[in-house]
Amino acid sequence: MELRWMEDFIALARTQHFSRAAEEQNVTQPTFSRRIKLLEEEMGTTLINRQTLPLTLTPAGAEFLKLCEQVTERVRLTRERLNRMTSEQASRLLIAAPQSLLTHFLPHWMTNQPQLARLQPYLRATGWLIADYFQGLACGECDLALCYWPVGRCDIDIDVSEYQYLIVGREHLIPCSAPGEHGAPRFRLPGTKRHSQAWIAYHPRGLLSAAIASHLARMPEATHLTVLNETIQTNNVKELVSLGYGLGWLPARVAKPALDQGQLVRAGDERWDIPLQLRLYRLAGTQRYELDKLWSQIASSSEVTPGASE
């Protein structure tokens, strides 16, 4: 049984006339009459009393009309709900970001800018390396990518010429260590040849690893570090550093609570801090109304700095 047959039956019960009901349903009368006949055959009984003018329903037809009205109304409400869901989904924009930015930056940023309410964090991206973000943008897996970006010169083997970005914030990496005796850092930069310092490092193909390496290469004094562990997640670095396994660089937003409480201390002075930008990337040349609108709103904010494709 087709839904349109039920709609035909409701129209016929309302108009009490085959021709008017057929016109209302935008079909010819023969086609309409045939569909009503098929409906009666499907139900196994006569639903229309054709001997009266205007037409009337048989007792079975009156009962069947209740079912038709219930079914078509539920279908209508469900269709409206699905359309709203589709519309809402179309207006949502997936933003990929490292776990530390999802936790320590994105909620505050979204709260202060109401237009960002349509953003939906793409949690799968918390395990991505920097190249994965641009691949995700290129294949449409996400609409925006929020990532750390070094301020100084840094060798990053990624072609970003097809992407646009906005600078939406600032950050810096702080070298941290668990406190030792009298609150002094258990591990301290720069280390010596005889006493190399244990280092909880980031994944070598990650952007933070490249930023740290570039910064250390520009420092006038050599560092002596021994990598004990490499990880993607900033929280993993913080956990291992807090447990006293070595020193590590942490974003200031991540490190500040532990530094304030004395759970972590600086492993070096400000010379070892590494400035970063918080960049929001999108694939250039894409045309999507919701994304274009949001991009323009963010770009017009006094808190951001537009950047051209590199």
matplotlib code that plots the C-alpha trace (Angstrom):
import matplotlib.pyplot as plt

x = [0.0, 1.4, 1.1, -0.4, -3.3, -4.1, -3.8, -6.2, -8.7, -8.6, -9.1, -12.1, -13.6, -13.3, -14.6, -17.1, -16.6, -14.2, -13.6, -12.8, -10.6, -8.7, -8.2, -7.0, -4.5, -3.3, -4.2, -6.8, -10.1, -9.5, -6.1, -7.6, -10.5, -8.1, -6.0, -9.1, -10.1, -6.6, -6.8, -10.1, -8.6, -5.6, -7.9, -10.2, -13.4, -15.5, -14.6, -16.8, -20.5, -20.9, -24.7, -25.1, -24.6, -22.6, -20.4, -20.3, -18.0, -19.0, -18.5, -15.3, -14.3, -15.0, -12.7, -10.1, -10.2, -9.0, -6.0, -5.2, -5.3, -3.1, -0.5, -0.3, -0.1, 2.8, 4.5, 4.1, 5.5, 8.4, 9.1, 9.2, 11.4, 13.8, 13.9, 14.8, 17.5, 18.9, 18.8, 20.5, 23.1, 23.7, 24.3, 26.7, 30.4, 32.9, 36.0, 39.1, 41.5, 44.1, 42.7, 44.5, 42.7, 39.4, 39.8, 41.6, 40.7, 37.7, 35.0, 36.0, 36.3, 32.9, 31.3, 32.6, 31.5, 27.8, 28.2, 30.4, 27.5, 27.1, 30.6, 30.8, 34.1, 35.3, 36.6, 38.2, 40.8, 42.3, 44.6, 45.7, 49.1, 49.4, 49.3, 46.1, 44.3, 45.0, 44.1, 40.8, 40.1, 40.9, 38.6, 35.8, 36.1, 36.1, 35.2, 37.7, 41.0, 42.3, 45.9, 49.1, 51.5, 55.0, 55.7, 59.3, 60.8, 60.1, 60.6, 57.2, 56.9, 53.3, 52.0, 49.4, 49.1, 45.5, 44.4, 43.4, 43.8, 42.9, 45.0, 42.4, 44.7, 48.2, 49.9, 53.4, 55.1, 56.7, 59.4, 58.1, 59.4, 58.2, 59.6, 62.5, 64.1, 63.2, 60.9, 63.7, 63.0, 64.0, 65.1, 66.6, 67.6, 69.9, 71.6, 75.2, 77.1, 77.6, 74.1, 71.7, 68.2, 65.3, 62.8, 59.1, 58.8, 56.0, 55.6, 58.5, 56.0, 53.9, 54.0, 54.9, 57.9, 59.0, 58.4, 60.5, 63.3, 63.5, 63.5, 66.3, 68.3, 68.2, 69.3, 72.9, 73.6, 73.4, 70.9, 71.5, 68.3, 67.6, 64.1, 62.4, 59.0, 57.2, 53.5, 50.8, 48.7, 49.7, 48.0, 50.2, 53.3, 51.9, 51.1, 54.6, 56.3, 54.2, 55.2, 58.8, 60.0, 61.5, 61.0, 58.6, 57.1, 53.5, 51.1, 50.7, 46.9, 47.6, 50.5, 49.3, 47.0, 49.8, 52.4, 50.2, 49.6, 53.3, 52.7, 55.0, 57.8, 59.7, 62.5, 64.1, 63.6, 61.6, 64.3, 63.2, 59.5, 58.3, 55.7, 52.8, 49.9, 46.5, 45.4, 42.1, 42.4, 39.9, 40.3, 40.5, 38.0, 35.2, 31.8, 29.4, 27.0, 27.3, 31.0, 31.6, 29.3, 31.1, 34.5, 33.5, 32.2, 35.4, 37.5, 35.7, 36.3, 38.9, 40.5, 41.7, 44.3, 43.6, 46.4, 46.7, 47.4, 51.1]
y = [0.0, 3.4, 6.5, 8.5, 6.0, 7.0, 10.7, 10.0, 8.4, 11.4, 13.8, 11.7, 11.5, 15.3, 16.3, 13.4, 13.6, 11.6, 14.4, 17.1, 14.7, 13.8, 17.4, 18.1, 15.3, 16.4, 13.2, 12.3, 10.9, 7.4, 7.2, 8.4, 5.9, 3.1, 3.9, 3.9, 0.6, -0.8, 0.5, -1.3, -4.5, -4.1, -3.7, -6.5, -4.6, -1.8, 1.6, 3.9, 3.8, 4.7, 4.6, 7.9, 11.4, 12.9, 9.9, 8.5, 6.1, 2.6, 1.8, 0.1, 3.2, 5.5, 3.3, 3.2, 7.0, 7.3, 5.1, 7.2, 10.4, 9.1, 7.6, 10.6, 13.0, 11.0, 10.9, 14.7, 15.4, 13.0, 14.6, 18.1, 16.8, 15.2, 18.4, 20.4, 17.9, 18.1, 21.9, 22.1, 19.6, 21.6, 24.7, 23.0, 23.3, 20.7, 22.2, 20.0, 20.9, 19.3, 18.1, 20.9, 23.6, 21.8, 21.9, 25.1, 27.5, 26.6, 26.7, 30.2, 31.4, 30.1, 31.5, 35.0, 34.9, 33.9, 33.4, 30.4, 28.5, 26.5, 25.1, 21.4, 20.0, 17.1, 14.8, 12.3, 15.0, 14.9, 12.1, 13.8, 15.2, 18.5, 17.0, 15.2, 18.5, 19.7, 16.4, 16.5, 19.9, 18.8, 15.8, 17.6, 15.6, 18.8, 22.4, 24.3, 23.4, 25.2, 24.6, 25.9, 27.6, 28.8, 32.5, 32.2, 30.4, 26.7, 23.9, 22.2, 19.9, 20.8, 22.7, 25.2, 27.2, 26.1, 27.2, 30.4, 31.2, 33.6, 34.2, 33.9, 33.9, 33.7, 31.1, 30.1, 26.9, 26.9, 24.4, 22.7, 20.2, 18.6, 20.4, 18.8, 19.6, 23.1, 23.7, 23.8, 22.1, 18.4, 18.9, 22.2, 23.6, 23.5, 20.5, 19.5, 16.8, 14.9, 15.5, 15.3, 16.2, 13.7, 15.1, 14.2, 15.2, 15.6, 13.3, 14.1, 14.6, 17.0, 20.8, 21.4, 19.2, 21.2, 24.5, 23.4, 22.1, 25.4, 27.4, 25.4, 25.7, 29.5, 29.5, 30.6, 27.8, 24.1, 22.0, 18.5, 16.5, 12.8, 11.9, 9.4, 9.5, 11.0, 11.6, 13.4, 14.6, 17.6, 16.1, 13.1, 15.3, 17.1, 13.9, 12.4, 15.7, 16.0, 12.5, 13.5, 11.6, 14.6, 18.1, 19.1, 22.1, 22.8, 25.5, 28.2, 27.6, 24.0, 24.6, 27.7, 26.0, 23.5, 26.2, 28.4, 25.5, 24.5, 21.1, 22.2, 24.7, 26.3, 24.2, 27.3, 31.1, 33.1, 32.6, 29.1, 30.1, 29.5, 31.9, 30.4, 31.6, 30.0, 29.7, 28.8, 27.2, 26.6, 25.2, 28.2, 28.4, 26.4, 28.0, 27.2, 29.8, 29.0, 28.6, 31.8, 33.7, 32.5, 33.1, 36.7, 37.2, 35.9, 37.9, 41.1, 40.6, 42.9, 39.8, 38.2, 38.9, 37.7, 35.8, 35.0, 31.6, 30.7]
z = [0.0, -1.0, 1.1, -1.8, -1.8, 1.8, 0.8, -2.1, 0.2, 2.6, -0.3, -1.5, 2.0, 2.2, -1.2, -1.6, -5.3, -7.5, -10.0, -7.4, -5.4, -8.5, -9.4, -5.9, -6.1, -9.6, -11.4, -14.0, -12.7, -14.3, -12.6, -9.3, -9.5, -10.3, -7.2, -4.9, -6.4, -5.7, -2.2, -1.6, -3.0, -0.7, 2.3, 1.2, 1.5, 0.0, 1.5, -0.7, -1.0, -4.7, -4.7, -2.9, -4.0, -2.7, -2.1, 1.5, 3.3, 4.3, 8.0, 7.0, 5.1, 8.1, 10.3, 7.6, 7.3, 10.9, 10.2, 7.0, 9.0, 11.7, 9.3, 7.0, 10.0, 11.5, 8.2, 7.8, 11.3, 10.7, 7.3, 8.9, 11.7, 9.2, 7.1, 10.2, 11.1, 7.6, 7.7, 11.0, 9.9, 6.8, 8.9, 11.2, 10.5, 11.6, 13.2, 13.7, 16.4, 18.8, 22.1, 24.0, 21.9, 22.1, 25.9, 26.7, 23.8, 21.8, 24.5, 25.6, 22.1, 21.1, 24.2, 23.4, 19.8, 19.3, 15.6, 16.4, 17.8, 14.6, 15.0, 16.0, 17.2, 15.1, 17.8, 15.5, 14.8, 18.3, 17.2, 13.9, 13.0, 11.3, 7.8, 8.6, 9.2, 5.7, 4.2, 6.1, 4.7, 1.2, 1.2, 3.0, 6.2, 8.2, 7.2, 9.4, 11.1, 14.2, 14.9, 16.5, 14.1, 14.8, 14.7, 13.6, 10.6, 10.8, 8.3, 7.7, 4.8, 4.0, 1.0, 2.3, -0.9, -1.4, 2.0, 3.7, 7.3, 10.0, 13.1, 15.9, 19.0, 20.4, 22.5, 23.6, 24.7, 28.1, 29.2, 32.3, 34.8, 38.0, 41.1, 42.9, 46.2, 47.5, 44.5, 41.9, 38.6, 38.6, 35.0, 33.7, 30.3, 28.5, 30.1, 29.6, 27.7, 31.0, 32.3, 29.4, 30.4, 29.9, 27.4, 26.9, 23.3, 20.7, 17.7, 15.3, 12.4, 14.5, 14.2, 17.8, 17.4, 14.4, 16.3, 19.2, 17.0, 15.0, 18.2, 19.8, 16.6, 16.9, 20.5, 21.0, 23.5, 22.7, 24.4, 25.6, 25.7, 25.6, 24.2, 26.5, 25.0, 21.9, 21.9, 19.9, 22.9, 24.9, 27.9, 27.7, 27.8, 30.8, 32.6, 32.1, 33.0, 36.2, 37.2, 37.0, 34.0, 32.2, 31.0, 28.2, 26.5, 27.2, 25.8, 28.4, 28.7, 29.6, 31.9, 33.8, 36.4, 37.3, 37.4, 39.6, 42.0, 42.1, 40.6, 37.7, 37.6, 34.7, 33.3, 31.7, 31.6, 29.0, 26.4, 26.0, 25.5, 21.9, 20.5, 18.5, 16.5, 16.7, 13.0, 11.6, 8.2, 5.4, 1.9, -0.5, -3.4, -1.7, -1.9, 0.9, 2.2, 5.9, 5.8, 3.8, 6.2, 9.3, 7.8, 7.0, 10.5, 12.1, 9.7, 10.7, 14.3, 15.9, 17.6, 14.4, 11.8, 8.2, 6.5, 2.8, 1.5, 1.7]

ax = plt.figure().add_subplot(projection="3d")
ax.plot(x, y, z, "-o")
ax.set_aspect("equal")
plt.show()
